[in-house]
Amino acid sequence: MVDILALTLSHGLLLFAVWKLLQRDDLDLEVPDAGEQPRD
């Protein structure tokens, strides 16, 4: 019982973290670094 609870809790928290990360608006936004030259 404890093993199932621990596995469910840990996987649930990982799934929640991935879900929250995928909801971010800046996920696909690429900001160039300060020292990077613009490409033509």
Beta strands, then each sheet from edge to edge (+ up, - down):
end
